[in-house]
Amino acid sequence: MKKSDTPLVSVIIPVYNAGSCLKKCLESVINQTLKDIEAICIDDGSTDGSWQILQKYAKRDKRITAVKQKNQGAAVARNKGLELASGEYIGFVDSDDYVDNDYFEELYSTAKKYEADIARAYVRAGNNRKIANTRIQQPDPADYEYNYNVNLRALISKNKLYQKGTIWVALYRRDMLVSNSINFPSALRSGQDEAFNLRTSYCANKIMYIDKPTYYHRVVRDNSLSTAFVYTDDGLISRALVLKDAVDYLSAKQDYSKEVYINRMLDTYNYIFSRLSYVSNRKVARKVSTILDKSWRKTKHKEDIAHMLPDAAVVMGGRGKIYGYICNVASLRDKVSIAKRFTKEKILVRKQVASIKVLARYRVKSTQDNTNNTTD
């Protein structure tokens, strides 16, 4: 089929070693009931034959554009796709996922009907298989059902600024992205979805949902762009930078209510804390600690956020306490003593005690404030 000069939808597909599932992804895109689309596939330095598959499909269907680049991560790959895209709306599909045949027609029709800058779909998720690295957490597909189809929809219905999470389950009006210079921060090789959706939720006129289970997501796959990177030292630093990006962006805007701000920041803080146990060396621990400490200093509503964080995830009071927490968790996970892996145990224990005291102080203050407000 001849490629349209101005397609209704541009589909951006970053590809990295997805040979085992790439064909199913591409077939689901080229067989859409909405024919006026283009698929821009960016091979991010694959070594498994993915590029050969893309070339074959590009020759078969003129709507497919295949581009190869050295491995730089999903953010750079998606930005390349944004540069090449010409569609009225832009969608993203991960190369190990697939969509129903009417996926883009449903989303596009919804966006046009309500004149919305963003339309979001329903997601079904499932684990493809267990990955070799047993240290990597196995996400529960049921979490996607609640977080994206139930909870997130309810939140966005209250306020569009709640939009967060993945970008591959939505259509975005291209003019909205271009006029606001929205793309993916290239420094973030993990978690760039969060940065992208922070900006799109703020700039969008409205966000609409459809109910059909049309996007099928493989939660975990060996050698995927995210799995191959997110649990490395650089991946953990990148996740800390995601937190910094969120704090910088949210704190600079006045439109965020206290409720929305706290909700988004809690999600972001809890995510990075859930990954701190993977810090593997002293240098990385210090770097992550520095980023977290600086971010916490700029975070608004500290008392409320501190009150809702778990005891172990105390970041108040400076880099030393965060560093002590990271060292403690990492050493316990690997069954190696704190003293042997990092520094003297007494110092770290003292820092842990200080951290807990800080949390207690915040909680006491928060409780007192709540009591006074009730009395008033």
C-alpha positions in Angstrom: 0.0 0.0 0.0 1.3 3.5 -0.9 2.5 5.5 2.0 0.4 8.7 2.6 2.1 12.0 2.6 0.3 13.0 5.8 -0.9 9.9 7.5 -3.5 10.1 10.3 -1.3 8.2 12.7 2.5 7.7 13.0 3.5 4.6 14.9 6.9 4.7 16.5 8.5 1.3 17.3 11.9 1.2 19.0 13.6 -2.2 18.5 16.3 -3.9 20.3 17.0 -7.7 20.0 13.3 -8.4 19.5 13.6 -11.0 16.8 11.6 -13.6 18.7 8.5 -11.4 18.8 9.0 -8.6 16.3 7.1 -10.2 13.5 3.9 -10.5 15.6 4.3 -6.8 16.6 4.7 -5.7 13.0 1.9 -7.8 11.7 -0.5 -6.3 14.2 0.5 -2.8 13.1 0.3 -3.3 9.3 -3.0 -5.1 9.5 -4.8 -2.2 11.2 -8.3 -1.4 10.1 -7.1 2.2 10.0 -5.0 2.0 6.8 -3.8 5.6 6.7 -0.8 5.1 9.1 3.0 4.9 8.9 5.2 2.7 11.0 8.6 4.2 11.9 10.9 1.4 13.3 14.2 2.4 14.9 16.6 -0.4 15.4 18.7 0.5 18.4 21.8 -1.6 17.6 20.2 -5.0 17.6 22.5 -8.0 17.2 20.0 -10.8 16.8 18.6 -10.4 13.3 15.9 -7.8 14.1 17.3 -5.4 11.5 17.0 -8.0 8.8 13.3 -8.5 9.8 12.7 -4.8 9.6 14.3 -4.5 6.2 12.1 -7.3 4.9 8.9 -5.7 6.2 9.9 -2.3 4.9 10.3 -3.7 1.3 6.9 -5.5 1.7 5.0 -2.4 2.9 5.8 1.1 1.9 4.2 2.5 5.0 7.1 1.1 7.0 10.3 3.1 7.5 13.3 1.2 9.0 16.2 3.1 10.5 19.3 1.7 12.2 21.3 3.4 14.8 24.0 2.4 17.3 22.7 1.4 20.7 21.7 4.6 22.6 18.6 3.6 24.4 14.8 3.8 23.9 14.7 7.6 24.5 17.0 8.4 21.6 15.3 5.8 19.4 11.9 7.3 20.1 13.2 10.9 19.5 14.5 9.8 16.1 11.0 8.5 15.4 9.5 11.8 16.5 11.8 13.6 14.1 10.6 11.4 11.2 6.9 11.3 12.1 4.4 13.3 10.0 1.1 11.9 11.3 -1.7 13.9 12.8 -1.4 11.7 15.9 1.6 9.7 17.2 1.5 6.4 18.9 4.1 4.1 20.3 4.3 0.3 20.3 7.1 -1.6 22.0 8.7 -4.2 19.7 7.8 -7.1 22.0 4.1 -6.1 22.3 1.2 -6.2 19.9 -2.2 -4.6 19.4 -5.7 -5.5 18.2 -6.4 -4.8 14.5 -8.8 -1.9 15.4 -6.4 -0.4 18.0 -5.4 2.8 16.2 -8.9 3.3 14.6 -10.5 3.2 18.0 -8.0 5.6 19.5 -8.0 8.0 16.6 -11.8 8.1 16.4 -12.0 8.8 20.1 -9.4 11.6 20.0 -11.1 13.2 17.0 -14.6 12.9 18.4 -13.7 14.7 21.6 -11.0 16.9 20.1 -8.6 15.5 22.6 -4.8 15.9 22.5 -4.4 12.5 24.1 -6.5 9.3 23.9 -5.6 6.3 26.1 -6.4 2.6 25.6 -7.0 -0.4 27.7 -3.9 -2.7 28.4 -3.6 -6.4 28.9 -0.3 -7.6 30.4 1.4 -10.9 30.8 4.8 -12.3 31.5 6.5 -13.7 28.4 8.8 -16.0 30.4 11.0 -16.0 33.4 14.2 -14.1 32.7 17.7 -15.5 33.4 18.6 -12.8 36.0 16.8 -13.9 39.2 17.7 -10.6 40.9 15.3 -8.7 38.6 11.8 -8.3 40.1 9.0 -10.0 38.2 6.1 -7.5 37.8 2.7 -8.8 38.5 0.4 -8.5 35.3 -2.5 -7.9 37.7 -0.9 -4.6 38.7 -1.4 -3.3 35.2 -5.1 -4.1 35.4 -5.4 -1.9 38.5 -2.8 0.7 38.0 -3.6 1.6 34.3 -7.1 0.5 33.7 -8.8 1.2 37.0 -6.9 3.5 39.3 -5.2 5.7 36.6 -8.4 6.2 34.7 -10.2 7.3 37.8 -7.4 9.7 38.7 -7.2 11.2 35.2 -11.0 11.7 35.3 -10.5 13.9 38.3 -7.5 15.8 36.9 -5.6 15.3 33.7 -2.3 16.1 35.5 -2.5 12.7 37.1 -1.5 11.0 33.8 1.7 9.0 34.3 3.2 5.6 33.5 3.7 4.2 30.1 3.5 6.0 26.7 2.8 2.9 24.6 -0.9 2.8 25.4 -1.9 6.2 24.1 -2.1 8.5 21.0 -0.7 12.0 21.2 -1.6 14.9 18.9 1.6 15.7 17.1 0.9 19.5 17.0 0.7 19.4 20.8 4.1 17.8 21.0 5.8 20.0 18.5 4.4 23.3 19.8 5.6 22.5 23.3 8.9 21.0 22.2 8.1 17.7 24.0 10.4 14.7 23.5 12.2 12.1 25.5 15.2 13.3 27.7 18.1 11.5 26.0 20.0 11.3 29.3 17.3 9.0 30.7 17.8 5.4 29.4 15.2 4.2 31.9 12.0 5.8 33.0 11.7 8.3 30.1 8.0 7.5 29.9 7.4 9.3 33.2 9.2 12.4 32.0 7.3 12.4 28.7 3.9 12.0 30.4 4.7 14.7 32.9 5.0 17.1 30.0 2.1 15.8 27.9 -0.3 15.8 30.8 0.5 19.4 31.5 0.2 20.6 27.9 -2.7 18.5 26.7 -6.2 20.1 26.5 -7.9 16.8 27.6 -7.2 13.1 27.9 -9.8 10.5 26.8 -10.1 6.8 27.5 -11.4 3.8 25.6 -12.6 0.6 27.2 -11.5 -2.1 24.8 -8.6 -4.4 25.8 -6.5 -3.5 22.8 -2.9 -3.3 23.8 -1.1 -6.5 24.8 2.1 -5.9 26.8 4.8 -8.4 27.7 5.8 -7.4 31.2 9.3 -9.0 31.1 11.5 -10.1 28.2 15.1 -11.1 28.1 17.3 -8.5 26.2 14.5 -5.9 25.9 15.6 -2.3 26.0 14.4 -1.9 29.6 15.4 -5.3 31.0 18.9 -5.1 29.6 19.6 -1.8 31.3 17.4 -0.8 34.1 19.0 -3.0 36.8 22.6 -2.0 35.9 24.5 0.6 37.8 23.9 3.1 35.0 20.2 2.1 35.0 19.9 2.9 38.7 21.5 6.3 38.2 19.2 6.9 35.4 16.2 6.1 37.6 17.5 8.6 40.2 17.7 11.2 37.4 14.0 10.4 36.6 13.2 11.4 40.1 15.3 14.6 39.7 13.5 15.4 36.5 10.1 15.0 38.1 11.0 17.2 41.1 12.4 19.9 38.9 9.4 19.9 36.6 6.7 19.6 39.2 8.2 22.2 41.5 8.4 24.7 38.7 4.7 24.5 37.9 2.0 26.2 39.9 -1.0 24.3 38.4 -0.4 21.1 40.5 -2.7 20.9 43.5 -1.2 19.5 46.7 -3.0 16.2 46.3 -1.8 15.7 42.7 1.7 16.7 43.6 2.0 14.3 46.6 0.4 11.4 44.6 2.9 11.8 41.7 5.9 12.3 43.9 5.1 9.3 46.1 5.0 7.1 43.1 8.3 8.4 41.9 10.0 8.1 45.3 8.7 4.7 46.0 9.9 3.4 42.6 13.5 4.5 43.1 13.5 3.1 46.7 12.3 -0.2 45.4 15.4 -0.3 43.2 18.0 0.8 45.7 18.8 -2.7 46.8 20.4 -3.3 43.4 23.1 -0.7 44.0 26.3 -2.8 43.7 29.2 -0.5 44.6 30.2 2.4 46.7 30.7 4.9 43.9 27.2 4.3 42.5 25.7 4.5 46.0 27.3 7.9 46.5 26.1 9.2 43.2 22.5 8.1 43.7 22.6 9.5 47.3 23.7 12.9 46.0 20.8 13.0 43.4 18.2 11.9 46.0 19.4 14.4 48.6 19.3 17.3 46.2 15.9 16.2 44.9 14.5 15.9 48.4 15.7 19.4 49.3 13.6 20.8 46.4 10.5 18.6 47.0 7.4 20.4 48.3 5.1 19.0 51.0 7.9 17.0 52.7 6.0 16.3 55.9 3.1 14.7 54.0 5.3 12.7 51.7 7.6 11.5 54.6 4.6 10.4 56.6 3.5 8.0 53.7 7.0 6.6 52.9 8.0 3.3 54.4 10.3 3.4 57.4 13.3 2.2 55.4 12.9 4.8 52.7 14.0 7.8 54.7 15.7 10.5 52.7 15.4 13.5 54.9 18.4 15.1 56.5 21.2 14.8 53.9 23.3 12.5 51.7 24.9 10.6 54.5 21.6 9.1 55.7 20.6 8.1 52.2 24.0 6.5 51.6 23.7 4.6 54.8 20.3 3.3 53.8 21.6 2.2 50.3 24.6 0.4 51.9 22.4 -1.3 54.4 19.9 -2.7 51.9 22.5 -3.7 49.4 24.6 -5.6 51.9 21.6 -7.4 53.4 20.5 -8.5 50.0 23.9 -9.9 49.1 24.5 -11.5 52.5 27.7 -9.5 52.9 28.5 -7.5 55.9 28.2 -3.7 55.8 31.6 -3.3 57.2 33.3 -5.4 54.5 31.5 -3.9 51.5 31.3 -0.3 52.3 32.6 1.3 55.5 32.6 0.9 59.2 29.4 -0.6 60.5 29.1 1.8 63.5 28.9 4.8 61.2 26.2 3.3 59.1 24.2 2.1 62.0 24.4 5.6 63.5 23.2 7.0 60.2 20.3 4.6 60.1 19.2 5.5 63.6 19.4 9.2 62.7 17.3 8.6 59.7 14.6 6.9 61.7 14.6 9.7 64.2 14.1 12.2 61.3 11.1 10.2 60.0 9.6 10.1 63.5 10.0 13.8 63.9 8.2 14.4 60.6 5.4 12.0 61.6 4.9 13.6 65.0 4.8 17.1 63.4 2.3 15.8 60.8 0.1 14.2 63.5 0.2 17.4 65.6 -0.8 19.5 62.6 -3.6 17.2 61.8 -4.8 17.4 65.4 -4.7 21.1 65.4 -6.6 21.3 62.1 -9.3 19.0 63.5 -9.5 21.1 66.7 -9.8 24.3 64.7 
